[in-house]
Amino acid sequence: MINNNKPIIGDDGLPVMEYTERQLARFKVTSVFDASQTDGKPLPTLVQDLAGDVK
């Protein structure tokens, strides 16, 4: 394709338009807290006694 800075004209006589779609990551602002700031029974541990080597 040759780029000569002229618009490409379609079959209908109008310039051919190129459309792109963009998605933006957005994050919601919210309150957070640490488990140490709470009262109650201790939280259960999810992983116990890991053993083995990673080579």
PyMOL Python script that loads the backbone (N, CA, C, O; Angstrom):
from pymol import cmd

cmd.read_pdbstr("""\
ATOM      1  N   MET A   1       0.840  -1.169   0.000  1.00  0.00           N
ATOM      2  CA  MET A   1       0.000   0.000   0.000  1.00  0.00           C
ATOM      3  C   MET A   1       0.893   1.242   0.000  1.00  0.00           C
ATOM      4  O   MET A   1       1.847   1.316   0.774  1.00  0.00           O
ATOM      5  N   ILE A   2       0.607   2.170  -0.819  1.00  0.00           N
ATOM      6  CA  ILE A   2       1.386   3.397  -0.938  1.00  0.00           C
ATOM      7  C   ILE A   2       0.741   4.469  -0.076  1.00  0.00           C
ATOM      8  O   ILE A   2      -0.468   4.689  -0.147  1.00  0.00           O
ATOM      9  N   ASN A   3       1.552   5.137   0.739  1.00  0.00           N
ATOM     10  CA  ASN A   3       1.050   6.210   1.595  1.00  0.00           C
ATOM     11  C   ASN A   3       1.432   7.544   0.955  1.00  0.00           C
ATOM     12  O   ASN A   3       2.581   7.975   1.060  1.00  0.00           O
ATOM     13  N   ASN A   4       0.485   8.193   0.300  1.00  0.00           N
ATOM     14  CA  ASN A   4       0.753   9.499  -0.313  1.00  0.00           C
ATOM     15  C   ASN A   4      -0.044  10.603   0.372  1.00  0.00           C
ATOM     16  O   ASN A   4      -0.242  11.681  -0.188  1.00  0.00           O
ATOM     17  N   ASN A   5      -0.505  10.317   1.607  1.00  0.00           N
ATOM     18  CA  ASN A   5      -1.256  11.272   2.433  1.00  0.00           C
ATOM     19  C   ASN A   5      -2.557  11.733   1.792  1.00  0.00           C
ATOM     20  O   ASN A   5      -3.057  12.809   2.121  1.00  0.00           O
ATOM     21  N   LYS A   6      -3.107  10.947   0.896  1.00  0.00           N
ATOM     22  CA  LYS A   6      -4.415  11.247   0.316  1.00  0.00           C
ATOM     23  C   LYS A   6      -5.410  10.229   0.854  1.00  0.00           C
ATOM     24  O   LYS A   6      -5.058   9.065   1.049  1.00  0.00           O
ATOM     25  N   PRO A   7      -6.653  10.651   1.096  1.00  0.00           N
ATOM     26  CA  PRO A   7      -7.644   9.697   1.618  1.00  0.00           C
ATOM     27  C   PRO A   7      -7.989   8.632   0.579  1.00  0.00           C
ATOM     28  O   PRO A   7      -7.965   8.881  -0.626  1.00  0.00           O
ATOM     29  N   ILE A   8      -8.306   7.458   1.071  1.00  0.00           N
ATOM     30  CA  ILE A   8      -8.765   6.365   0.215  1.00  0.00           C
ATOM     31  C   ILE A   8     -10.265   6.523   0.068  1.00  0.00           C
ATOM     32  O   ILE A   8     -10.979   6.605   1.067  1.00  0.00           O
ATOM     33  N   ILE A   9     -10.751   6.567  -1.155  1.00  0.00           N
ATOM     34  CA  ILE A   9     -12.172   6.767  -1.428  1.00  0.00           C
ATOM     35  C   ILE A   9     -12.821   5.401  -1.670  1.00  0.00           C
ATOM     36  O   ILE A   9     -12.348   4.607  -2.483  1.00  0.00           O
ATOM     37  N   GLY A  10     -13.919   5.145  -0.943  1.00  0.00           N
ATOM     38  CA  GLY A  10     -14.635   3.893  -1.077  1.00  0.00           C
ATOM     39  C   GLY A  10     -15.583   3.899  -2.265  1.00  0.00           C
ATOM     40  O   GLY A  10     -15.659   4.882  -3.002  1.00  0.00           O
ATOM     41  N   ASP A  11     -16.310   2.792  -2.450  1.00  0.00           N
ATOM     42  CA  ASP A  11     -17.264   2.651  -3.551  1.00  0.00           C
ATOM     43  C   ASP A  11     -18.390   3.677  -3.481  1.00  0.00           C
ATOM     44  O   ASP A  11     -18.971   4.023  -4.510  1.00  0.00           O
ATOM     45  N   ASP A  12     -18.705   4.163  -2.295  1.00  0.00           N
ATOM     46  CA  ASP A  12     -19.786   5.132  -2.132  1.00  0.00           C
ATOM     47  C   ASP A  12     -19.313   6.576  -2.346  1.00  0.00           C
ATOM     48  O   ASP A  12     -20.111   7.507  -2.241  1.00  0.00           O
ATOM     49  N   GLY A  13     -18.028   6.767  -2.644  1.00  0.00           N
ATOM     50  CA  GLY A  13     -17.503   8.101  -2.901  1.00  0.00           C
ATOM     51  C   GLY A  13     -17.061   8.844  -1.661  1.00  0.00           C
ATOM     52  O   GLY A  13     -16.606   9.984  -1.744  1.00  0.00           O
ATOM     53  N   LEU A  14     -17.194   8.200  -0.499  1.00  0.00           N
ATOM     54  CA  LEU A  14     -16.783   8.812   0.771  1.00  0.00           C
ATOM     55  C   LEU A  14     -15.442   8.232   1.209  1.00  0.00           C
ATOM     56  O   LEU A  14     -15.105   7.106   0.843  1.00  0.00           O
ATOM     57  N   PRO A  15     -14.676   8.993   1.993  1.00  0.00           N
ATOM     58  CA  PRO A  15     -13.402   8.463   2.478  1.00  0.00           C
ATOM     59  C   PRO A  15     -13.616   7.229   3.358  1.00  0.00           C
ATOM     60  O   PRO A  15     -14.565   7.168   4.140  1.00  0.00           O
ATOM     61  N   VAL A  16     -12.729   6.255   3.220  1.00  0.00           N
ATOM     62  CA  VAL A  16     -12.789   5.039   4.030  1.00  0.00           C
ATOM     63  C   VAL A  16     -12.232   5.388   5.408  1.00  0.00           C
ATOM     64  O   VAL A  16     -11.127   5.917   5.528  1.00  0.00           O
ATOM     65  N   MET A  17     -13.015   5.082   6.448  1.00  0.00           N
ATOM     66  CA  MET A  17     -12.621   5.400   7.819  1.00  0.00           C
ATOM     67  C   MET A  17     -12.129   4.131   8.512  1.00  0.00           C
ATOM     68  O   MET A  17     -12.652   3.039   8.289  1.00  0.00           O
ATOM     69  N   GLU A  18     -11.137   4.295   9.335  1.00  0.00           N
ATOM     70  CA  GLU A  18     -10.629   3.184  10.131  1.00  0.00           C
ATOM     71  C   GLU A  18     -11.049   3.406  11.577  1.00  0.00           C
ATOM     72  O   GLU A  18     -10.820   4.481  12.133  1.00  0.00           O
ATOM     73  N   TYR A  19     -11.657   2.407  12.185  1.00  0.00           N
ATOM     74  CA  TYR A  19     -12.120   2.509  13.564  1.00  0.00           C
ATOM     75  C   TYR A  19     -11.303   1.570  14.434  1.00  0.00           C
ATOM     76  O   TYR A  19     -11.042   0.429  14.053  1.00  0.00           O
ATOM     77  N   THR A  20     -10.908   2.040  15.581  1.00  0.00           N
ATOM     78  CA  THR A  20     -10.213   1.209  16.551  1.00  0.00           C
ATOM     79  C   THR A  20     -10.976   1.245  17.865  1.00  0.00           C
ATOM     80  O   THR A  20     -11.641   2.231  18.185  1.00  0.00           O
ATOM     81  N   GLU A  21     -10.875   0.173  18.612  1.00  0.00           N
ATOM     82  CA  GLU A  21     -11.551   0.082  19.904  1.00  0.00           C
ATOM     83  C   GLU A  21     -10.494   0.080  20.988  1.00  0.00           C
ATOM     84  O   GLU A  21      -9.515  -0.662  20.900  1.00  0.00           O
ATOM     85  N   ARG A  22     -10.677   0.900  22.009  1.00  0.00           N
ATOM     86  CA  ARG A  22      -9.750   0.976  23.130  1.00  0.00           C
ATOM     87  C   ARG A  22     -10.466   0.591  24.410  1.00  0.00           C
ATOM     88  O   ARG A  22     -11.624   0.949  24.626  1.00  0.00           O
ATOM     89  N   GLN A  23      -9.766  -0.137  25.243  1.00  0.00           N
ATOM     90  CA  GLN A  23     -10.297  -0.478  26.558  1.00  0.00           C
ATOM     91  C   GLN A  23      -9.348   0.084  27.599  1.00  0.00           C
ATOM     92  O   GLN A  23      -8.141  -0.149  27.538  1.00  0.00           O
ATOM     93  N   LEU A  24      -9.883   0.811  28.538  1.00  0.00           N
ATOM     94  CA  LEU A  24      -9.090   1.406  29.590  1.00  0.00           C
ATOM     95  C   LEU A  24      -9.343   0.667  30.901  1.00  0.00           C
ATOM     96  O   LEU A  24     -10.491   0.415  31.269  1.00  0.00           O
ATOM     97  N   ALA A  25      -8.270   0.326  31.597  1.00  0.00           N
ATOM     98  CA  ALA A  25      -8.415  -0.298  32.913  1.00  0.00           C
ATOM     99  C   ALA A  25      -8.741   0.794  33.921  1.00  0.00           C
ATOM    100  O   ALA A  25      -8.070   1.825  33.977  1.00  0.00           O
ATOM    101  N   ARG A  26      -9.759   0.562  34.700  1.00  0.00           N
ATOM    102  CA  ARG A  26     -10.149   1.528  35.725  1.00  0.00           C
ATOM    103  C   ARG A  26     -10.285   0.789  37.051  1.00  0.00           C
ATOM    104  O   ARG A  26     -10.633  -0.391  37.099  1.00  0.00           O
ATOM    105  N   PHE A  27     -10.004   1.510  38.107  1.00  0.00           N
ATOM    106  CA  PHE A  27     -10.068   0.927  39.434  1.00  0.00           C
ATOM    107  C   PHE A  27     -10.986   1.763  40.307  1.00  0.00           C
ATOM    108  O   PHE A  27     -10.962   2.993  40.256  1.00  0.00           O
ATOM    109  N   LYS A  28     -11.786   1.092  41.100  1.00  0.00           N
ATOM    110  CA  LYS A  28     -12.716   1.763  41.990  1.00  0.00           C
ATOM    111  C   LYS A  28     -12.013   2.051  43.314  1.00  0.00           C
ATOM    112  O   LYS A  28     -11.332   1.181  43.858  1.00  0.00           O
ATOM    113  N   VAL A  29     -12.174   3.260  43.831  1.00  0.00           N
ATOM    114  CA  VAL A  29     -11.608   3.632  45.125  1.00  0.00           C
ATOM    115  C   VAL A  29     -12.519   3.076  46.209  1.00  0.00           C
ATOM    116  O   VAL A  29     -13.731   3.285  46.183  1.00  0.00           O
ATOM    117  N   THR A  30     -11.931   2.375  47.151  1.00  0.00           N
ATOM    118  CA  THR A  30     -12.715   1.778  48.226  1.00  0.00           C
ATOM    119  C   THR A  30     -11.880   1.710  49.500  1.00  0.00           C
ATOM    120  O   THR A  30     -10.656   1.831  49.448  1.00  0.00           O
ATOM    121  N   SER A  31     -12.523   1.520  50.621  1.00  0.00           N
ATOM    122  CA  SER A  31     -11.823   1.385  51.896  1.00  0.00           C
ATOM    123  C   SER A  31     -11.293  -0.032  52.044  1.00  0.00           C
ATOM    124  O   SER A  31     -11.945  -0.994  51.639  1.00  0.00           O
ATOM    125  N   VAL A  32     -10.119  -0.153  52.622  1.00  0.00           N
ATOM    126  CA  VAL A  32      -9.535  -1.468  52.890  1.00  0.00           C
ATOM    127  C   VAL A  32      -9.045  -1.498  54.322  1.00  0.00           C
ATOM    128  O   VAL A  32      -8.862  -0.452  54.944  1.00  0.00           O
ATOM    129  N   PHE A  33      -8.832  -2.691  54.846  1.00  0.00           N
ATOM    130  CA  PHE A  33      -8.306  -2.831  56.189  1.00  0.00           C
ATOM    131  C   PHE A  33      -7.472  -4.096  56.246  1.00  0.00           C
ATOM    132  O   PHE A  33      -7.610  -4.982  55.404  1.00  0.00           O
ATOM    133  N   ASP A  34      -6.609  -4.172  57.241  1.00  0.00           N
ATOM    134  CA  ASP A  34      -5.747  -5.328  57.452  1.00  0.00           C
ATOM    135  C   ASP A  34      -6.425  -6.256  58.450  1.00  0.00           C
ATOM    136  O   ASP A  34      -7.172  -5.795  59.314  1.00  0.00           O
ATOM    137  N   ALA A  35      -6.177  -7.542  58.343  1.00  0.00           N
ATOM    138  CA  ALA A  35      -6.787  -8.504  59.262  1.00  0.00           C
ATOM    139  C   ALA A  35      -6.377  -8.237  60.705  1.00  0.00           C
ATOM    140  O   ALA A  35      -7.129  -8.556  61.626  1.00  0.00           O
ATOM    141  N   SER A  36      -5.187  -7.650  60.921  1.00  0.00           N
ATOM    142  CA  SER A  36      -4.742  -7.353  62.284  1.00  0.00           C
ATOM    143  C   SER A  36      -5.565  -6.233  62.922  1.00  0.00           C
ATOM    144  O   SER A  36      -5.493  -6.038  64.135  1.00  0.00           O
ATOM    145  N   GLN A  37      -6.332  -5.509  62.142  1.00  0.00           N
ATOM    146  CA  GLN A  37      -7.164  -4.430  62.662  1.00  0.00           C
ATOM    147  C   GLN A  37      -8.565  -4.908  63.047  1.00  0.00           C
ATOM    148  O   GLN A  37      -9.428  -4.093  63.377  1.00  0.00           O
ATOM    149  N   THR A  38      -8.795  -6.211  63.007  1.00  0.00           N
ATOM    150  CA  THR A  38     -10.120  -6.756  63.316  1.00  0.00           C
ATOM    151  C   THR A  38     -10.084  -7.546  64.612  1.00  0.00           C
ATOM    152  O   THR A  38      -9.013  -7.906  65.099  1.00  0.00           O
ATOM    153  N   ASP A  39     -11.256  -7.811  65.165  1.00  0.00           N
ATOM    154  CA  ASP A  39     -11.401  -8.637  66.362  1.00  0.00           C
ATOM    155  C   ASP A  39     -12.066  -9.943  65.959  1.00  0.00           C
ATOM    156  O   ASP A  39     -12.749 -10.017  64.938  1.00  0.00           O
ATOM    157  N   GLY A  40     -11.860 -10.973  66.772  1.00  0.00           N
ATOM    158  CA  GLY A  40     -12.517 -12.239  66.506  1.00  0.00           C
ATOM    159  C   GLY A  40     -11.530 -13.389  66.471  1.00  0.00           C
ATOM    160  O   GLY A  40     -10.355 -13.232  66.802  1.00  0.00           O
ATOM    161  N   LYS A  41     -12.024 -14.543  66.066  1.00  0.00           N
ATOM    162  CA  LYS A  41     -11.174 -15.730  65.990  1.00  0.00           C
ATOM    163  C   LYS A  41     -10.109 -15.530  64.908  1.00  0.00           C
ATOM    164  O   LYS A  41     -10.351 -14.820  63.931  1.00  0.00           O
ATOM    165  N   PRO A  42      -8.934 -16.149  65.071  1.00  0.00           N
ATOM    166  CA  PRO A  42      -7.896 -16.029  64.053  1.00  0.00           C
ATOM    167  C   PRO A  42      -8.349 -16.635  62.717  1.00  0.00           C
ATOM    168  O   PRO A  42      -9.123 -17.591  62.689  1.00  0.00           O
ATOM    169  N   LEU A  43      -7.867 -16.079  61.643  1.00  0.00           N
ATOM    170  CA  LEU A  43      -8.199 -16.592  60.326  1.00  0.00           C
ATOM    171  C   LEU A  43      -7.496 -17.928  60.080  1.00  0.00           C
ATOM    172  O   LEU A  43      -6.370 -18.118  60.540  1.00  0.00           O
ATOM    173  N   PRO A  44      -8.134 -18.851  59.369  1.00  0.00           N
ATOM    174  CA  PRO A  44      -7.485 -20.135  59.087  1.00  0.00           C
ATOM    175  C   PRO A  44      -6.312 -19.950  58.111  1.00  0.00           C
ATOM    176  O   PRO A  44      -6.302 -19.034  57.288  1.00  0.00           O
ATOM    177  N   THR A  45      -5.333 -20.845  58.233  1.00  0.00           N
ATOM    178  CA  THR A  45      -4.204 -20.796  57.301  1.00  0.00           C
ATOM    179  C   THR A  45      -4.575 -21.594  56.064  1.00  0.00           C
ATOM    180  O   THR A  45      -5.155 -22.676  56.157  1.00  0.00           O
ATOM    181  N   LEU A  46      -4.241 -21.059  54.928  1.00  0.00           N
ATOM    182  CA  LEU A  46      -4.586 -21.731  53.674  1.00  0.00           C
ATOM    183  C   LEU A  46      -3.548 -22.785  53.284  1.00  0.00           C
ATOM    184  O   LEU A  46      -3.899 -23.793  52.670  1.00  0.00           O
ATOM    185  N   VAL A  47      -2.293 -22.572  53.625  1.00  0.00           N
ATOM    186  CA  VAL A  47      -1.214 -23.500  53.257  1.00  0.00           C
ATOM    187  C   VAL A  47      -0.458 -23.870  54.514  1.00  0.00           C
ATOM    188  O   VAL A  47      -0.086 -23.006  55.308  1.00  0.00           O
ATOM    189  N   GLN A  48      -0.232 -25.173  54.690  1.00  0.00           N
ATOM    190  CA  GLN A  48       0.488 -25.630  55.875  1.00  0.00           C
ATOM    191  C   GLN A  48       1.629 -26.560  55.474  1.00  0.00           C
ATOM    192  O   GLN A  48       1.480 -27.392  54.580  1.00  0.00           O
ATOM    193  N   ASP A  49       2.746 -26.411  56.134  1.00  0.00           N
ATOM    194  CA  ASP A  49       3.883 -27.326  56.006  1.00  0.00           C
ATOM    195  C   ASP A  49       4.300 -27.581  54.569  1.00  0.00           C
ATOM    196  O   ASP A  49       4.199 -28.710  54.089  1.00  0.00           O
ATOM    197  N   LEU A  50       4.758 -26.572  53.889  1.00  0.00           N
ATOM    198  CA  LEU A  50       5.281 -26.753  52.541  1.00  0.00           C
ATOM    199  C   LEU A  50       6.662 -27.368  52.620  1.00  0.00           C
ATOM    200  O   LEU A  50       7.460 -26.995  53.481  1.00  0.00           O
ATOM    201  N   ALA A  51       6.954 -28.301  51.739  1.00  0.00           N
ATOM    202  CA  ALA A  51       8.262 -28.945  51.705  1.00  0.00           C
ATOM    203  C   ALA A  51       8.668 -29.139  50.248  1.00  0.00           C
ATOM    204  O   ALA A  51       7.820 -29.303  49.370  1.00  0.00           O
ATOM    205  N   GLY A  52       9.973 -29.118  50.004  1.00  0.00           N
ATOM    206  CA  GLY A  52      10.467 -29.362  48.660  1.00  0.00           C
ATOM    207  C   GLY A  52      11.419 -28.290  48.215  1.00  0.00           C
ATOM    208  O   GLY A  52      11.548 -27.253  48.865  1.00  0.00           O
ATOM    209  N   ASP A  53      12.087 -28.533  47.111  1.00  0.00           N
ATOM    210  CA  ASP A  53      13.054 -27.602  46.548  1.00  0.00           C
ATOM    211  C   ASP A  53      12.571 -27.114  45.195  1.00  0.00           C
ATOM    212  O   ASP A  53      11.869 -27.821  44.472  1.00  0.00           O
ATOM    213  N   VAL A  54      12.957 -25.906  44.874  1.00  0.00           N
ATOM    214  CA  VAL A  54      12.702 -25.358  43.552  1.00  0.00           C
ATOM    215  C   VAL A  54      14.045 -25.249  42.858  1.00  0.00           C
ATOM    216  O   VAL A  54      14.930 -24.530  43.320  1.00  0.00           O
ATOM    217  N   LYS A  55      14.197 -25.945  41.771  1.00  0.00           N
ATOM    218  CA  LYS A  55      15.475 -25.939  41.060  1.00  0.00           C
ATOM    219  C   LYS A  55      15.442 -24.965  39.925  1.00  0.00           C
ATOM    220  O   LYS A  55      16.431 -24.819  39.207  1.00  0.00           O
TER     221      LYS A  55
END
""", "prot")
cmd.dss("prot")
cmd.show_as("cartoon", "prot")
cmd.util.cbc("prot")
cmd.orient("prot")
